Amino acid sequence: MASLNEILIKPEYRPCFIDLKDGRERKALFHKWIMKEDLFKKQYAMGLVELENGKVLEVYYSQIRFIDNKIEEYYYEEGE
């Protein structure tokens, strides 16, 4: 158990849709970002997602569409 002086960081799973290569869209649960490296040592981010059947996939960020409207928690009206 964490004491009052410690910060506890736990993963936050987010519902999303992912675009598959065949053009279909699937429901998924986003787990986290992972860093990968290509043959030329260039790094890029991939999303680790879990499908409804429990299968875990690595997908490109452009294939993920979050559906929990998390950005609304940070949105503010202009002029406030």
Summary of the structure (lengths in Angstrom):
residues: 80
radius of gyration: 16.5
end to end distance: 39.7
largest distance: 49.3
contacts: 149
relative contact order: 0.23
helix: 9%
strand: 45%
